[in-house]
Amino acid sequence: NAPVFDPLPEQKETATIVEQALQALPKEQREVVTKHLWGGLTFKEIAAIAGDSINTVAGRYRYALNNLQKKLAPLKDELVASQPTPAINVLPFSPTTEVLS
């Protein structure tokens, strides 16, 4: 399942677009992304829950972010520019300095 967003009223359109992109991901990738980004779990914790290795979980996360960025990249400037407040709670664009944990 995709995460339950609680966006501000002006973020509802963005949240809908992100939710649709998340739903298009394979289930395993979607679960890793939602548990890591919105659930705050580490890859180690996700691996323990899923019964997979940390490397498998990290790989799913990388593939998921790549897939999301490909799908959302054409809309990124529009989505970010349309937000009067930071949209960190709905946009899955990770900083380039993010370390896989």
Secondary structure, 3 states (H helix, E strand, C coil): CCCCCCCCHHHHHHHHHHHHHHHHCCHHHHHHHHHHHHCCCCHHHHHHHHCCCHHHHHHHHHHHHHHHHHHHHHHHHHHHHCCCCCCCCCCCCCCCCCCCC
